Amino acid sequence: MTSRLVKSTLTTGSMTLISRISGLLRDVVFANFIGASLAADAFYVAFRIPNFFRRIFAEGAFSQAFVPVLSEYRNKKDEAAIRLFISHVSASLGLILFLTVVAGMLGATGIVTVLAPGFLDEPEKFSTTVTMLRITFPYLLFISLVAMSGGVMNAYHKFAVPAFTPVLLNLCMIASALILAPLMDGSAIALAWGVFIAGIVQLLYQLPTLRKMKLLVFPRLDFQDKGVRKVGKLMVPAIIGSSAAQISLLVNTILASFLVTGSVSWLYYSDRLMEFPLGIFGIALATVILPALSDTHHSRTREEFSALLDWAMRWVALIGLPASVALILLSDALVATLFQYGEFTAWDVEMTSKSLVAFSIGLPGLILIKVLAPGFFARQDTRTPARVAVISVVVNILVSLILIKPLAHVGLALAVTVSAYVNSGLLYYILLKQGVYQLQPGWAVYLSKVVFATTGMGAVLYFGAGDLHWWVDGNLLQRIGRLTILILSGAAVYFALVFAFRVPVKQMLKSSS
């Protein structure tokens, strides 16, 4: 719980905030351009597939295996050994990714058939999805190398550049809709090319920073390198562990492909809004805490390791709980204000809002996973989160199959929520059972104060939000004005009550190292 850790979290969070704002702007542009149409469903499926592999192999399993091993090298090896390790890992990763990309492009038809079987009944949607997938799949290669270079920077506690990099993806995709699409007669295929270009741009952006760190090395293939083999050994179960949320989303995509046109898009837009606080806070905190826990594991006591986890858990309660409630109560307002333009209709607003509520209920659980899983990865234990992930995926599939008929796409979103709490609950239980994590004194009082403050905020938002009809019928300035007032009022009430109840925020911000 050092001041450096707080500063790093704030830095990462602020950069991620910029990224998420640009991402929302991108989604606004997309909603206006393609709405929840056939082209939208095709693009979101095509983009989700390489994105799925990216999150599993690059930002998921690879980072979870690579960063702890690199931290170990930093504590025990010299600079030459570290550079050689990075060289061997980058070559191995690059080769595997290249082969994966080639296979993905050649097998695009089969992949779409498996992952969006409902599209087979609509030949135009199916063929468009296949074409887009072939264009977007190389993105996996570029963005995975981006994730590796970002992992190197994170291990050295340099978080700003990796956190800002996703902004470039959003800018490239916005440009593809506003500039490239008109040059292609308004074809949505332009969006796929925007993804391809973005992968290259993001990689080029990070290379100068690696060069300054003297860690930009030429890849050399050596599968016998002990560090490479260790990363590979840790990655196998980590792939399973990091797949949980992504498999859940893919299951949703497969099942949603059988629902009415627009269902895939409704889930996409609502997931994007839920990802906003998850990315700004949850992922930012997870990004910072993994190298910190890894360093603590190698150089400090078990008590300090536990205290660091507890510190992160308290922040999850302080930010995650009110964020979840705010998203639920402002779902209509957010969706209408951000997306109801052009091809995005009032019906799309209502349907997207319903799935946003379902996703938002699970936000604290999703953030907890981001915090608790590093408690295992930092100790180079990737097997336990993998076993937990398998259980959560099974739960997601079962709940999805149960709820899809009565609740359609909303049931699929609820399934993700249920699986998130199963995942986070099991991780928490195992950490307690292993003695790795022990609750610090004062949790009951602390949590009750946060709940009371959240309730006060919720009352303001509930009575101020009004019904869906107002937001659908209101003009842009009216929506923005009322939503801004609601957000500011809710935040003011929440933090006023946090202060009144004497929640120890200042204490959490202080250095105690």
PyMOL commands that set and color helices and strands:
alter all, ss='L'
color gray80, all
select helices_A, chain A and resi 3-34+38-76+79-106+108-115+117-121+123-136+139-155+160-164+166-183+189-212+226-256+263-299+302-329+331-339+346-361+363-372+374-377+383-407+409-434+443-465+468-473+476-500+505-509
alter helices_A, ss='H'
color red, helices_A
deselect
rebuild
show_as cartoon
